[in-house]
Amino acid sequence: MPKHPCDGTLRRLLDEPVAVAVADDDHASRCLRCQAVMRVMRDDDMYMDLAPLGGKVEMTPASVALERLHAVERAGAPLAPARDQGWLGDEAGPVRRRRRPPLFRPVVVVTSALVLVGGATAAAATGLVPIFEPESVAPVVIQAGDIASLQALSRFGTVTGSSGLDLTPEGSASALASAAGFAFPTVTVPAGLAAGSASYWLVGADSAQLQISVAKAEAVAAKEGVTLPPAPPGVDGSILQVATGAGALEVWGLTLPGGIGPSAGLFGASSSREAAGPGGPAAGPAPGGTPTENGTGPAVSDLPQLAVAEVEGPTVSSSGADLSTLEGYLLSQPGVSPELAAQIRAIGDPSSTLPIPVPAGATSSTVELDGHAAVVLAAGSEENVVVWADNGRLFAVLGQASASDLLDVARQIA
Amino acid sequence: MVRMLRAPGAALVAQQARQDHERSFERLFVTHYERVVVIAYRVLGDRQGAEDVAQEVFLSFHGRVDPSAEWAPGWLWAASAHRALNMVRGSKRRRDRELRVSPATPGPDPAESAIAAEQRGVVRSALGRLPQRQAEVLVMRASGLSYADIASAIGVQPGSVGTLICRAQKSLRKELTRAQASL
């Protein structure tokens, strides 16, 4: 008697027999042991009779449900449940507040790689400004593939410079301030917010340039069967430069946020990261909270208990094409969602407003922080990031704490 | 700095892209709405609750996920199972729901129906205690999704789905045994 098929194969033999190899099917039909295993599996099926199985589930027609969905979207955040609409003669009920999406994962790249560097990448990638200095921040909701498409800038030309995110441990706050060249803000940590001592990290200065090559962009697109829109005059050969100065990072409760590494340079993607865009079954977002969110933009993992960061810049400059031409060209590229493009175009002053990417599943709000507009990213009531800009410098306070607690810390700095 | 006018061609392309995106989303919605509801219904046993879940799933999806992506349907299915299971996990909501569901499934024999409803409640509770992925796999399978569909939804090879189902069923059996022992 040949080897028994594995349990998974026997299970499939019950569910989808035509998908199982004939040899396994033959074996199972003659093997008492396999038949016993399959009987147990069949018994287990009974447990899953959770809902009445008989007949079709009566439900609102999809076309009606779609109209209802659009109505809810037009109305804004409060969610009017389907039951309240009376399609099947139900009584109208109270409007329920929309629950926090259970698809949340803790936001992590929003720590420094995304907020402090990735944000600059997004600004640069979208060609927002020929000369840019952050004076304020604005949330931008990112979608599947947006970050991948924006960070894969090498497809638009030649990327030079950028050594990636360079983090150097420092022994103390004073050593960090000395290395960074500016007085790093000290904060008093509220009781219960973070335990233990902090670690200190110097964020190295960085710069990168992208020289746009329309021919290269068209060739890359052609390989994917996509025809690019015609490039406006002046785009071809333009050089876009992004630079960040030194930064400082103080972290409690974690050695370093995940997702930060050499590949997280100013122009983002290494070739391997570019290849990680949507395209396969595992490449989609993780609605069920599975560990990766490949293709949806930032990866996520655990936030530290608390972290405070300050970085100089980023600044952006361009030779050749002007701001609006670069913006129009880059935002019209395939892969850049119309929603993202519209949000970026809607930013009032692109020369001084840094778009802060809001990962799928996270929410954002804008609050006033001692005269500065701060963006609060929330991945839950106890996972938050506060970001603001002040006089060309970016600040962030983040951690496993309520937005209110983090704002209290932020007010010590702002 | 004064923003200059954008190239009109780019604006038209962006507008066209937006329209294409909306059309893709609406096609996806119409094609998959029923299945998304059925998956949630399998967990909740409550049509209205299942439609609420479906609406939340599509709201969460719209504008965040590319509707033309190959994995978009799988995203919806997994999200429906995930959200419905989260509702089951909320103990108060679960109790309320079970109370609501129990009298809503009358059969020829009221006593038998009551027992069946109670059993379903026990199974739902046990399902809510399983690891998320295991519970999702069981729910999707019970909702009639093929191995290929499930594989697409959770990002594994179809050949692995049978093994995942087996493990999930064993876990569920253990949970039910534990629940029975504690009675």
Interface residues (C-beta under 8 A of the other chain):
Chain A: C6 D7 G8 T9 L10 R11 R12 D15 E16 A19 M41 D44 D45 Y47 M48 D49 L50 A51 P52 V57 E58 M59 T60 A62 S63 A65 L66 R68 L69 V72 E73 L79 P81 A82 R83 D90 R98 R99 P101 P102 L103 V129 I131 V141 Q143 A144 G145 P229 P230 P232 P278 G279 G280 P281 A282 A283 G284 P285 A286 P287 G288 G289 T290 T296 D322 L323 S324 T325 E327 G328 Y329 L331 S332 S337 P338 E339 A341 A342 R345 D349 P350 S351 A360 G361
Chain B: M1 R3 M4 L5 R6 A7 G9 A10 A11 V13 A14 Q15 A17 R18 H21 E26 F29 V30 Y33 E34 V37 V38 Y41 R42 V43 L44 G45 R47 Q48 A50 E51 D52 A54 Q55 E56 V57 F58 L59 S60 H62 G63 R64 V65 D66 A69 E70 W71 A72 G74 W75 L76 A78 A79 A81 H82 R83 N86 T105 R120 V123 R124 A126 L127 Q132 R133 E136 L138 V139 R141 A142 S146 Y147 A151 S152 I154 G155 V156 P158 G159 S160 V161 G162 T163 L164 I165 C166 Q169 K170 L172 R173 L176
